[in-house]
């Protein structure tokens, strides 16, 4: 309810926060799913919800012909996609998570591109050395 459980939450950290809560303690007196199983199921539900919002965001970006760039701020991103009617379907906290995900994806791509350029440059220098020896 208070936003303490997120996709990045870990059971061992979460149980420390709720360990003395009577609702958690009472779970040991009933049969059925364990608190940890319920925790994992809830996180799965959060993941599904975020995936659904990710699909909506891709659709919004495509319809707006919006290109996300590495230097795009979260405010610029939110302002750009807020022009679409489906923007209201995506919760604010998901917008932040999706923005961070896009940033991370572009950063990873940039790193891979730099590695590829360095490798190609090295390969070409090797070619030059083997072909044009003095």
C-alpha positions as CSV (number, residue, x, y, z in Angstrom):
1,X,0.0,0.0,0.0
2,X,2.8,2.4,0.8
3,X,5.0,1.5,-2.1
4,X,7.5,-0.4,-0.1
5,X,7.3,-3.4,-2.4
6,X,8.8,-2.9,-5.8
7,X,10.1,-5.0,-8.6
8,X,13.6,-4.7,-7.1
9,X,12.5,-5.7,-3.6
10,X,14.1,-8.9,-2.3
11,X,12.3,-11.2,0.1
12,X,15.1,-11.2,2.8
13,X,14.9,-7.3,2.9
14,X,11.1,-7.2,2.8
15,X,10.6,-9.7,5.6
16,X,12.8,-7.6,7.8
17,X,10.4,-4.8,7.4
18,X,7.2,-6.8,8.1
19,X,8.6,-9.5,10.4
20,X,6.8,-8.2,13.5
21,X,3.6,-7.2,11.7
22,X,0.7,-9.3,13.1
23,X,-0.7,-10.0,9.6
24,X,2.6,-11.6,8.7
25,X,2.8,-13.6,12.0
26,X,-0.7,-14.8,11.6
27,X,0.2,-16.3,8.2
28,X,2.0,-19.1,10.0
29,X,-1.3,-20.3,11.6
30,X,-3.0,-21.0,8.3
31,X,-2.4,-23.6,5.6
32,X,-1.9,-22.7,2.0
33,X,0.6,-20.4,0.4
34,X,3.6,-19.2,2.4
35,X,4.2,-15.5,2.8
36,X,7.3,-15.8,0.6
37,X,5.2,-17.5,-2.2
38,X,2.6,-14.7,-1.9
39,X,5.5,-12.2,-2.1
40,X,6.8,-13.8,-5.3
41,X,3.3,-13.9,-6.8
42,X,2.8,-10.3,-6.1
43,X,6.1,-9.4,-7.7
44,X,5.1,-11.4,-10.7
45,X,1.9,-9.4,-10.9
46,X,3.9,-6.2,-10.8
47,X,6.2,-7.5,-13.6
48,X,3.2,-8.3,-15.8
49,X,1.7,-4.9,-15.2
50,X,5.0,-3.2,-16.1
51,X,5.3,-5.4,-19.2
52,X,1.8,-4.3,-20.3
53,X,2.7,-0.7,-19.7
54,X,5.9,-1.2,-21.7
55,X,3.9,-2.4,-24.7
56,X,1.6,0.6,-24.4
57,X,4.6,3.0,-24.2
58,X,6.1,1.4,-27.3
59,X,2.9,2.0,-29.1
60,X,2.7,5.6,-27.9
61,X,6.3,6.3,-29.0
62,X,5.6,4.7,-32.4
63,X,2.4,6.7,-33.0
64,X,4.1,9.9,-31.9
65,X,7.2,9.0,-34.0
66,X,9.2,9.7,-30.9
67,X,12.9,8.8,-30.7
68,X,14.4,8.3,-27.3
69,X,18.0,9.5,-27.1
70,X,20.6,9.0,-24.4
71,X,20.6,12.6,-23.4
72,X,16.8,12.8,-23.0
73,X,15.8,13.9,-19.5
74,X,12.9,12.3,-17.7
75,X,11.0,15.6,-17.9
76,X,11.5,15.8,-21.6
77,X,10.4,12.2,-22.0
78,X,7.3,12.6,-19.9
79,X,6.3,15.8,-21.7
80,X,6.8,14.3,-25.1
81,X,4.7,11.2,-24.5
82,X,2.1,13.0,-22.4
83,X,0.7,14.4,-25.7
84,X,-0.8,11.0,-26.5
85,X,-4.2,9.9,-25.1
86,X,-2.9,6.6,-23.9
87,X,-0.3,8.3,-21.6
88,X,-2.9,8.4,-18.8
89,X,-3.1,4.6,-18.8
90,X,0.5,4.3,-17.6
91,X,1.1,4.9,-13.8
92,X,3.6,7.6,-13.0
93,X,5.9,5.2,-11.2
94,X,5.9,3.0,-14.3
95,X,6.8,6.0,-16.5
96,X,9.9,6.5,-14.3
97,X,10.8,2.8,-14.4
98,X,10.3,2.7,-18.2
99,X,12.4,5.8,-18.7
100,X,15.2,4.3,-16.6
101,X,14.9,1.1,-18.7
102,X,15.2,3.0,-21.9
103,X,18.2,4.9,-20.6
104,X,19.9,1.6,-19.5
105,X,19.2,0.0,-22.9
106,X,20.7,2.9,-24.8
107,X,23.7,3.0,-22.5
108,X,24.3,-0.7,-23.1
109,X,24.0,-0.2,-26.8
110,X,26.5,2.6,-26.7
111,X,29.0,0.4,-24.8
112,X,28.5,-2.4,-27.3
113,X,28.9,0.0,-30.2
114,X,32.2,1.3,-28.7
115,X,33.5,-2.2,-28.2
116,X,32.6,-3.1,-31.8
117,X,34.3,0.0,-33.1
118,X,37.4,-0.7,-31.1
119,X,37.5,-4.3,-32.4
120,X,36.9,-3.3,-36.0
121,X,39.6,-0.6,-35.7
122,X,42.0,-3.2,-34.2
123,X,41.2,-5.7,-37.0
124,X,41.8,-3.0,-39.6
125,X,45.1,-2.0,-38.0
126,X,46.1,-5.7,-38.1
127,X,45.2,-5.8,-41.8
128,X,47.3,-2.8,-42.5
129,X,50.3,-4.2,-40.6
130,X,50.1,-7.5,-42.4
131,X,49.6,-6.0,-45.9
132,X,51.8,-3.1,-45.8
133,X,55.0,-4.0,-44.0
134,X,58.0,-1.9,-44.9
